[in-house]
């Protein structure tokens, strides 16, 4: 029978604005959940229910080759701050006509620690029968009290040692399993005889506010999940408009074109040069302003008027004896996608288009022209090169410039 995973992802959020697309450990939060569901052998369909075009695009960009993922456009009425998740579920069930005996899995993007093995394990437990629904939980070894001052899960007169304390299962919000017919009848995600499915303790954290977010990223980093494994970066390249600038078009009284750059990014190029990292601009534009900026920041490479960026960068790497896996690139638009997918480390500003945000290793907190290049360099490029003591600075480069 069909097993459908349903991921509600509306555009609005008060606790963490834009949380579904906000980079969590360098990737949109939504992608962590989608990876687990698409990787689970027990899931036939993965449905992202959203009212937001950007979320829909990001979901489609995360689709695996398995072809399981689809987008359901939920109505405005089920995407308000006061609308329940159940309202979106019931709307989908009505529109889709899913059979009553179909297995329905509600999965939430705010639980990025869920893995494919968790999903498959929960569904194996559900398939064993004898229950109408299943809810994922994590075990908390804490002593709970009521508001009235009464102990809930232990006897204070016989306080157990932590290692002897069984603890209490706490709903972690990751997975809810039922059947479509049961949800229709109860108008609730779970009903009838309900069984818990235990997941690891760290999965108890749900990302509902900024503190949760910081703690969650720290947990991911401790597990070595993000960012990608450290590798020396020997060449750092960036697009110009929308990355080093805010993408705006400025004109003077006499028609002269102006661009606004950020001094933070200029310092980033200086720091890269001190570490022996080759730097450069690869842009579709062709202006004197960009050439002047490249010279100002001491870039080694300037390639303007480039429409097909990957072949040019590959040729430069071959000439210099640098592997594409040793290249970092920052881009923001569709013309950057091919190169971003080929290099060893890809990043984009917060203002990049959804397709780019979905494809990179790291999405900046800053937008284009706001110092996003400095953010990438300080957080990801320099820490990689600190591990290589043979990295050394070099004198001001002789600029290699081409115009396609």
N, C-alpha and C positions, 0 to 999 in steps of 0.2 A: 504494500500500500504506500501511498505518497506520504513523504515527510517534508513539511514546509517549515523553514525558519523565517521568522518575521522580526524585522529590526525597525522600530519606530525612530525616526530621526527628523524632527521638525526643525525649522529654521530658527525659531525663537527660543531663547533660554535666559532665565533671569540669574540663576546661580553662577553660571559661567557663560557669558555671552558668546555665541557662535561656537559652542563647545564641540559640536560634531565635526567641524572642519579645522578646529584649532590643532596645531601640531603638538602631539604628545610623543615625546622622545623622537621628534623629527618627522613624524608622520601624522596625517589627519587622524584624530581619535577614532573615527568611524572605521578606518581600515583595519584596526587590530581585531575588532569583532568580526568583520567580514572575512578576514583571513582564516580565522578559526572555523567559521561556518562552512566556507567553501572547501576547506581542507578536511572536513569531517566526511567520512565515507557513508555515514547514515543519513545525510541530508540530501534531498533531491532538488529542492528549490530554496533559494535565498531571496527573500523579498524585502527591499528597503522601502519603507513607507514614509514619504516626505512631501512637504509642501514647497520645498525650496529648490530652485533650479541649480544652484551651486552644489548643493548636497547630492542632487540627482546626478550631476556630471561627475562629481568625485566618486560616487558609488560605481558608476559605469566604468570609470577609469581603473577601478580596483578589481574589475571582473577577472576571474581566472580563466584558464583555457577549458575548465570543466563545463563552462556555460551554464552554471546554476543561477547566476545573479540576474535579478530583474528589479525594476523600479515601479512602485505603485504610487500614483499621485493622490495623496490624501486630500480631503477637502479642507477648506479654511476652518470649518466648524469643529473638526477633530484635531486641529493644530493650535488651538488657543492655549493660553497659560492655564486655564481652568478645565480644559478637556481631559478626560481620563485616557489612559493607554487603551483601556477596553473599548472605548468608542472608536478608536482607529482600527483595532482588531476586528470588531464587528462590521465596520464599514468595508474592510477588505474581504471578509468572509462572504458578505452579501454580494459584492461586486464579482468576486472570483468564482463563487459557486462550488467551493471546495467540498468534497464529500464528507459526510458526518464522521466516517471512520478514519479519515486522514489524521495523521499525527501532526500536531501543531506545536512548534517551539517558539516561545517568545524569548528573544535574546536582546540585551541592552548594551548599547555602545559605551555606557559609563562603567562597564566592567571589562577593561582592556586586558585583564590577566587570563581570560578564558582561552583555552587552547582546544584544538581539534579533538585531542584525546578526551578532554572533559565532556565535549558534546557527544562523542560516540559512547562514552561511559554512561552518561545520563540516559541515553536512548536504549542502551542495552538493559539498564535497570528497569526502565519503563516497559520494555518488551517482555520482561519476565512475568508480567501480569499481576493480578491481585491488587492493583491500585488504579485509580481513575486519573490521577495527576501526580506530577513530581515537581519539587521545588529544590533548586540548588542552595546549599548552605555552606558555611565555613564554621569551624569549631573555635569558639572564643573561650579561653581559659581565664575568665575574669569572674569576680564575685559581684553579682547584681543585687541591687536593693530597690524596693518600691519607694514611691514618694512618701508613703506612710511610715517609712523606716523599718520595713520588714525585709529580711533576707529572702531572695527569690530562689537561688539555686545552691545554697549551702547552709550548714548549721554553724553559726559563729562559735558555739561552744565546742565544736569538734572541727575546727578549721583544718582542712586537709593541706598537705604539702602540695606544691604546684605539680610536681611530677606524679602525684597520685590522684590529681583532680581531673575528672573526665571532661569538665567544662560544659558549655551549652552550645547547641547548634543555632547559628544566627543566619537568617536569610541574607544572601549576598547580592541578590538582584541580577545575577548573571543569566540564569536559565529557568524557564517555566515550561513544563511539558504537559500537554493534555490532548484531547481529540477535538476536532472542529465542532462536532455535534454537541459535546458537553459544554463548550464555550458558548455556543448559541443558546442552549437551554438555561444555563446559569448566568449568562451575560457577565462572566468573570473568567480570568485567565486560568484559574484552578478551582476545582470543586470536587465533591465526593470524597473518596478515600485518597488521602495525599501522603506520599512518601518523600522523605528528604534524600537528596543526593549530596554527599559530602565532597567538597573541593578543598584544596590546600588553604591553610589559615590566611595567607596574604591576600586571597581573593575576596576577603570580607570588605576590603576597601572599595567603595564606589566613589566616582569622581563627581561630587555634587558642589564643591566650592574650591576656591583657590588653594586652600591648605591641602585638601585631598589631592589636587593636581601635583603639587610639589612633592608630596610624600609618594604618590604613585610613580612619578618619574624616577625618584631615588630608588624605589623598589625594583623598577625595571633595570636600572643601571647596575644594581647589586647582582642581578641575575645575569648580567652580561648580554641582555637582549638588545640594547640600543646604546649608542649608535652603532653602525656597522663596524666590524673589526678594524682596529687601527692599522693604517698602512701609510708609509711615507708618501707625502705629496711633493712632487718635484716640479710641477707646473700648475699655476693657478690662473684661470682665465675667467673673464666675466663679460656679459653683455653690457651695454651702456644704457640706452633708454629704458626706463622702468626698473633698473637695478642701481646703477650709479647715479641716476637721476630719478625724479618722481614721474617721469613719462610725460610731463607737461610740455607744451610748446609755447615759448616766450618770444615775443617780437618787440624790437625797439621802434622808435618813431620813424626811423628810416628803413624799416623792413629787415633789419639785421636780426638773425636768429640767436637766441640766448638759451643756455641750459644751466640749471642749478645743480652743482655737485656738493657733496658733503665732506667736510674736512676729516671726519672720522675714517672714512674710506681711504683717504690719502695716507693716513697713518698706517692703515692696514698694509698697504703696498710697501711702505718703508720697513715694517716689521717682517714681512715676507722676504724682502731682499736681504735683511740681516741673517735670515735662516738659510739663505742659499736657494730659495724657491724662485723659479722663473715665473714671471707674471705677464699678463697681456689682456688686451681688449679684443673681442671678436663681435662685430656688430654689423647690422645691415645698413646703418647710416654711413654717410661719407661726408664729414664736415671738418673744417679747420679747428673748430672748437674741440672736437674729440681728440684730434691729433695733439693739440696744445695740452689737453688734460693728461694724455698718455705720457708726454714728455715731462710734465710737471710731477707726476707721481713716480717717475722712474720706471715705467713699464718696459719690459724687454720686447714685447710683441704688440703690434697694432695692425689689425686686419679689418678694414672697413669695406662696406659695400658687399658683404658676404651674405648670400641667400641660402647657401647649402653649407652649413658650418662643419658638420662632421668630417667630410672628406678633407677640408682644409686643415683641421686640427690633427687628423690622422697623418697627413703628409708631414706636418711640422714635427709631430712626435717621432715619425720614422727618421727624419733628418737629424733630430737631436738625440736619438737613442733613448727616448722616454716612452714607457708603456702607457696606454690609455688608462690603465688602472692606477697610474700615478698622477693623474690629472684631476683637478677639482674645477668645476664650472658652476657659475651662478647665472641663471636665466629666468625669464618671467613669462614668456609667451610661446605660442605654438611653434614658432620657428626655432625654438631652442630644444624642443622635445627630443629629437633624434640624438643630439649631442649629450643631453642630460642623461639619457638612458645608457650611453656608451662609456661614460667616464667612471673613474673609481669612486669619486664623491661628488654628488649633485646636490645643489641647494637652490632655493628661490626666496625672494622677498615675500612678506605676508600679502602683498598686493598682486601676486602672480595669478594667472588664470587657473581655474580649478583643475584642468587637465595637467598642468605643470605641477601644481601642489600635490597631486596624487602620484606623480612619477618620481619625485626626488627623495633623497635620503633625509633631508632636513629642510623644514619650512621655517623661515626666520620669524621672530616676533616683530621685527621692524619692517617697514615698507620700503619700496624703492626710493632712493634719494635720502633715506633717513638713517643711513649708517648700517644697512643690512650686510654689506660686504665685510665691514669690520666685525660684525657679530659672527659671521661664518668663520672668519680667520681666527678670531680669538677663541671661539668655542670648539672648533673642529680641526682646522688646518694646523695651527701651531702646536696644539697638544700632541698631534700625531708626530710632528717633526722633532719635538723635544726628546722623543725616544731614540733618535738617531744622532749620536754625538758628533758624527762627521759632517753634519750640516754646518755650513760656514757662509758668512756674508760675502758679497762681492761688490766691486765698485759700481758706480752709476753705469747702467748698460748702454750699449749702442743700440738704438731702437731699430728693430726689424719691422718694416712697415710694408703692407701690401694693400692694394685696392682692387677688388674683384671687378 
